Amino acid sequence: MKKVLVLGATGFAGKHLVEKLVDRGYSVRVLVRDSSKASNLAQLHNVEVIQGAYFDTVRLKEVVIDMDAVITTIAPKPLSKVSDDDMSQYKTSFSELIHALEMLKIDRFIHIAGSTIRFEGEKLSLRRKGLRLMLSIVARPALRLKDFELRSLEQSNLNWVSIRSPMIKEEIMGSLVADEYKMPGGEVDVKQLADFMVDQLEKDDWVQKAPFVATK
């Protein structure tokens, strides 16, 4: 049975992701700052809850040991205030995580970015330019952090997939569509997104790529 570490497991997308992993036969470890928020997850079969903070890089490097893959949904809340110190900690934790995975030869890493996140030098459609401009005003720290994370993944030796997701919602009608070059829509169903993330543990179609996804 493959073992997967989930970071951000108590968030909206994270909870659905853990449930999907369990349904599909994975053993799951979650790192949570407040274990009381993970009480429902702890009751699921084959879920191990570890208490600790993402910013605690020693703890972070401990919990990846013996894992076959890591999936993260962690990001600053879009409208929250993020200090320079917090931004530095986010970047340090992500860099230390990537380094630990490379050292332990855990090469499958699944990551949620956003539809506005871009590769260095990537050309943007007018729609994405507008969205980036809006986010640079209301959620600049999250935008800067996710750009940094994508650049870090590009420079790593991991088999990573960074999923560029639009707004995540529940009960969106339609099917998930993925595209390498353009946004297929402005919303994605959270359960379909969770399924797609788990698929990336088993398939190589999107390895070292950053697909756009949406429910259409």
N, C-alpha and C positions, 0 to 999 in steps of 0.2 A: 504494500500500500504506500503510495507516494505521500510525502509529508510537505505541507505548504504553510509558510508563515504569512499571516495577513496583518498588515499594519493599517490602522484606521477602521478596525472591525466594528466599532460601535457607532460609526457614522451611517448615514442613510444608505449609501451604496454598499458600504462594508458589511452591514448586517445581511443584506440579500446575497452578497458574495459568499459569506461563510455558509449560509444555508445551502447555496447551490453546490459548493465544494463538498459538503457532507452528503448531499443527495447523489452526487456523482462518485462517491466512494473514496474521497481523499481524507487523510488524517490532517487536522488543522490545528495550528498553534496561533494564538492571537496575543499580541502585546497591547495591554490597555493601562492607561494611567489610573483609572478608577474601576476596580474590579466589580463594584456594585452595578455599574452600567452594563456589564457583560453577563449578568446572571442568567438571562435567557439563552445566551450563546453557550454558557457552561453546561446547560442541560442537554445540549445536542450531543449525539453520539460522535465519539472521536474528535472532540474539541478540547484542547488544553488552553486554559487561560493563564497567562503570565502577567503579573502586575509590574509595570515599569513605564518610564517615560521615553518617548521617541527622542527627546533631547539628551537622554542619558546614553552616550555613545558606548560606554562599557556594557551596559545592559543590552543595548541594541546588538552589539557584536556577539553577545552570549546567546541570544535567542535564535540567531540564524544557524547555530551549530546543529548538524544532523538534518537540516532541511533539504528538500530536493528543489524547492522553488520559493520565491517570495513575490507577493502581490501587495502593492500599496495603493491606497486611496487617499493618503494624507495630503492636506493642503490647508493653508490659512483660510478661514472663513472669508468669503468675498468682501463683505462690508466691515470686517473687523479691523481695528487698528493694530498694525504690526510694527513693533519698534525695530530699530537697527540691530539691537542685540538679538531679538527673536529671529530676524531674517538671517543673521549670521549663524545662529544655532540650527535653523532649518537647513542651511547649505552645508554646514559641517556634518550634521547627522546623515544627510543624503550621501555626501562624499565618503564618509566612513562606512556607510552601509555598502556602497558599491565596492569599496576596497575589500571589505570583509568577504563579500560574495566571490570576488575574484580570487582571494587567497584560499578560500574553502572550495573553490571550483563548483560553486552553485551557479550555474550559468543561465538559468531561466528566471527572468525578472519581468513582471508585468506591472505596468504603471499607468495611472490615469493622468492625462494632461487635460487640456481644454481645446476647443476648436480654434481658438485664437493663437495658440502656441505655435511657434514657427522654428524651423531650422535656420541656421545662419545663412543668410543670403537667399532664403526662399522667397519667391514672388507671391504676393498676396492678392486675392481678388478684392474688388471694391467692398464686398460684404465683410470680408475678414478685416480689412483695413478699418472699416467703421467700427466693428466690434472691438478691435484692439484699442482704438482711440477711446471708446467708451470705458473699457476696462482700465485703461491707463489713468482714468479719472477716478473711478469708483473702487477699483481693486488692484491698484498698481503693485502692491507687494506680492500678491498671488501671481500676477502676470510675470513679474520679474523672476520669481522663484521657479515657476514651471519652465520658463525659457532656459534658466540655468540648469535645471534637471535634465532637459532634453539634450542640451549640449554635453552634459556630463555622460549621459548614456552613449552618445555618439562616440565619445573618446574612450569608452570602456571596452573590455574584451568579452562582455556578457552577451548572451542571446536574449536581448530585451525586446519588448513590444511596448510602445507608448501609445495609448489609445486616446485619440483626440475627440473628446466627447462634448456635445452641446449640452443644453440644460437637461438634467436628469429628472424624470418624473415617473409617477406610477400610472399603470393602466393606460398606456398609449396604444392606440389601435394601429396595427400594421406589423411589419417584419423589420428586423434590423438589417440595415444596408451598410457596407463598409466600402470606402474608396480611398485610394492612396493619395489622390491629388486634390480633391475638392470636397466641401461640406455637402453631404447629401440631404441635410435637413437641420432644423433648429431644436429638435427634441429627441430624446432617446428614452425608451422604457427601461426602468431600473433592472427588472428581471432579465430582459433581453441583454442588457449590458453585462450583467453578472454571468450569464451563459457564455457570452462572447469572450469575456476575460478568462473563464475556465477553459474554453476551447484553445486558447493560446498556450496552455500548458501541454497540450497534446498535438498541436499542429505547428508547422514551420512556415506557413504561408506569409506571416507578417513579421517574421524575425528580423530585428534591426530595422524596423520600419515604424512609422507613426500613422496608422490608418485613422481617417475620419469615420465616425459612425453616427447613425441616426435611425430612428424608427419611421418608416414610411408606409 
